[in-house]
Amino acid sequence: MDSRVSGRRSRRDFGATDKMVKERAREVVKRLRGEFPQARTALAHGDPFPLLVATILSAQSTDKRVNMVPPALFRKNPRPESFIRAGIGDIEAMIRSTGFFHAKAKSIKGCSAALLRDYGGKVPRDINELVKLPGVGRKTANVVLGSAYGIAVGVVVDTHVKRLTGRLSLTRQTSPEKIEEALVKIVPPGDWILFSHLLIWHGRKTCSARKPACPACVLGDICPSRGKV
């Protein structure tokens, strides 16, 4: 690996050239791919619609908590038309444990209605169409396109990705939109989907928010934040 992407040099040189940051990003992908060969979305889903609903439910919640909900939820409401017929109170009761259940139930019903009205009940494969759906922002759209369809149009930026890209000095941006704009310039398009999964897995296993396990980190020698958090 080029010594210019080492953690020691990057503390001084971060931002000097795009080439150096791109090299660091590629090395991050290479190492984490070896560390987490099974990396994929942790949200349980069978097809695009359950994944869309699960991603809506995941806002301000954990994947572990969200994954407790779908089995019962989809037994009762397997398709968009089922959610349209369901009472809002019934949906709220089933998703209450994920938090913000009033807003999420409203989004799920509205999203289901829009899918039936505009897309024949099918989840669209186009990000511009997806973000028109109630409760669906760019992050949710990227999750669905990447994990359900294998379509990479951007990089999913969740709390783990935001934290780790900052610690690794891949970008100084702080808003999800700006972080994504920065990442698509330095991460090869073929790795856009995998990149998020890898950082999310690494964030859960090693680089946690409060107590990162720096001594055990496979990225330790290229991380400018090692031992500083």
C-alpha positions in Angstrom: 0.0 0.0 0.0 1.2 3.5 -0.8 2.6 5.1 2.3 0.9 8.4 1.5 -2.4 6.9 2.6 -1.1 6.0 6.1 -2.8 7.5 9.1 0.4 9.3 10.0 0.6 11.3 6.8 -3.2 11.7 6.3 -3.5 13.8 9.5 -1.3 16.4 7.8 -2.2 15.9 4.2 -5.9 15.2 4.3 -7.6 17.3 1.7 -4.3 18.0 -0.2 -5.2 15.8 -3.2 -8.2 13.8 -4.2 -5.9 10.9 -5.2 -4.8 10.3 -1.6 -8.3 10.2 -0.3 -9.4 7.9 -3.1 -6.5 5.6 -2.2 -7.5 5.5 1.4 -11.2 4.8 0.4 -10.1 1.9 -1.8 -7.9 0.5 1.0 -10.8 0.7 3.4 -13.0 -1.3 1.1 -10.2 -3.9 0.5 -9.6 -4.5 4.2 -13.2 -4.5 5.3 -14.2 -6.8 2.4 -11.7 -9.3 3.9 -13.0 -8.7 7.4 -16.7 -8.9 6.6 -17.2 -11.1 3.4 -20.8 -11.6 4.4 -21.6 -7.9 4.7 -25.2 -7.1 3.5 -28.2 -5.3 4.9 -29.2 -6.4 8.3 -32.9 -5.7 7.6 -34.9 -8.8 7.1 -36.8 -8.8 3.7 -38.1 -11.2 1.1 -38.7 -8.8 -1.8 -38.5 -5.1 -2.4 -41.8 -4.1 -0.7 -41.0 -5.6 2.7 -37.5 -4.1 2.5 -39.1 -0.7 1.7 -41.4 -1.0 4.7 -38.6 -2.2 7.0 -36.4 0.7 5.9 -39.2 3.2 6.7 -39.4 1.5 10.1 -35.7 1.7 10.7 -35.7 5.5 11.1 -34.5 6.3 14.6 -34.5 2.6 15.5 -32.1 -0.3 15.4 -32.2 -3.1 12.8 -32.5 -5.6 15.6 -35.6 -3.9 16.9 -37.1 -3.5 13.4 -36.5 -7.1 12.5 -38.8 -8.2 15.3 -41.8 -6.5 13.6 -42.1 -7.8 10.0 -43.0 -11.5 10.6 -46.3 -10.5 12.3 -46.8 -7.3 10.3 -46.6 -9.1 6.9 -48.6 -12.1 7.9 -51.5 -9.7 8.4 -50.5 -7.3 5.7 -48.6 -9.1 2.9 -49.1 -6.5 0.1 -49.6 -2.8 -0.3 -53.4 -3.2 -0.7 -53.5 -4.9 2.7 -52.0 -1.8 4.4 -54.5 0.4 2.6 -57.4 -1.6 4.1 -55.8 -1.8 7.5 -56.8 0.7 10.2 -54.1 3.2 11.1 -54.5 2.2 14.7 -53.8 -1.4 13.9 -50.6 -0.6 12.0 -49.5 1.7 14.8 -50.0 -1.1 17.4 -47.9 -3.5 15.4 -45.0 -1.1 14.8 -45.1 0.7 18.1 -41.8 -0.8 19.3 -39.8 0.8 16.5 -40.6 4.3 17.8 -42.3 7.3 16.0 -45.0 4.9 15.1 -47.7 7.5 14.3 -45.6 9.1 11.5 -44.3 5.7 10.3 -47.8 4.2 10.1 -48.9 7.2 8.1 -46.0 6.9 5.8 -46.6 3.1 5.2 -50.2 3.7 4.4 -49.4 6.6 2.1 -46.6 4.7 0.4 -48.8 1.7 -0.2 -51.5 3.8 -1.7 -49.0 5.5 -4.0 -47.5 2.2 -5.1 -50.9 0.9 -6.1 -52.0 4.1 -7.7 -48.9 4.9 -9.7 -46.8 1.7 -10.0 -49.3 -1.2 -10.1 -48.2 -2.2 -6.6 -44.6 -2.6 -7.6 -41.7 -0.8 -6.0 -40.1 1.3 -8.7 -36.5 0.8 -9.7 -35.8 4.5 -10.2 -34.6 6.7 -7.4 -36.5 9.7 -8.7 -39.7 7.8 -8.5 -38.9 6.2 -5.2 -38.3 9.5 -3.4 -41.7 10.7 -4.5 -43.3 8.1 -2.2 -44.4 9.2 1.3 -41.8 8.5 4.0 -39.1 7.7 1.4 -35.9 9.8 1.3 -32.7 9.3 -0.6 -31.2 7.0 2.1 -34.3 4.7 2.0 -34.3 4.8 -1.8 -30.6 3.8 -1.9 -31.2 1.0 0.5 -34.0 -0.5 -1.6 -32.3 -0.1 -4.9 -29.0 -1.5 -3.7 -30.2 -4.4 -1.5 -33.4 -5.4 -3.4 -32.4 -4.7 -7.0 -28.6 -4.5 -7.0 -28.8 -1.0 -8.5 -26.1 1.5 -7.4 -27.1 5.1 -7.8 -25.4 6.4 -4.7 -24.1 5.5 -1.2 -26.3 4.9 1.8 -25.3 7.3 4.6 -26.6 6.2 8.0 -25.2 7.1 11.4 -22.4 4.5 11.1 -21.3 5.7 7.7 -21.4 9.3 8.8 -19.3 8.5 11.9 -16.7 6.4 10.2 -16.2 8.6 7.1 -15.4 11.4 9.5 -13.0 9.4 11.6 -11.3 8.0 8.5 -11.0 11.5 7.1 -12.7 10.5 3.9 -14.8 13.7 4.0 -15.2 16.7 6.2 -18.9 17.0 5.3 -21.4 16.5 8.0 -24.9 16.3 6.3 -25.9 13.0 4.8 -26.5 14.6 1.4 -23.0 16.2 1.3 -21.3 13.1 2.6 -22.9 11.1 -0.2 -21.8 13.6 -2.8 -18.2 13.3 -1.4 -18.2 9.5 -1.3 -19.4 8.9 -4.8 -16.4 10.9 -6.0 -13.8 8.8 -4.1 -15.4 5.3 -4.0 -15.5 3.3 -7.2 -19.2 3.0 -8.5 -18.9 -0.8 -8.3 -18.3 -0.6 -4.6 -21.1 2.0 -3.7 -23.5 -0.7 -2.4 -20.9 -2.7 -0.6 -19.1 0.3 0.9 -22.1 1.2 3.1 -22.6 -2.4 4.3 -18.9 -2.7 5.2 -18.8 0.5 7.2 -22.1 -0.3 8.9 -20.8 -3.8 10.0 -17.5 -2.3 11.0 -19.3 0.4 13.0 -21.3 -2.2 14.9 -18.4 -4.6 15.5 -15.4 -2.4 16.1 -15.7 1.4 15.6 -18.6 2.1 17.9 -19.7 5.6 18.7 -18.6 5.7 22.3 -15.8 3.2 22.7 -14.1 2.2 19.4 -11.9 -0.9 19.7 -8.8 0.7 18.1 -6.3 -1.9 19.1 -8.4 -4.6 17.3 -9.2 -2.5 14.2 -8.1 -3.7 10.8 -7.9 -0.1 9.7 -5.8 1.1 12.6 -2.7 2.1 10.7 -4.6 4.2 8.1 -7.1 5.8 10.5 -6.2 9.4 11.5 -8.5 9.1 14.5 -6.9 6.0 16.1 -6.6 6.5 19.8 -8.1 9.9 19.7 -11.8 9.2 20.2 
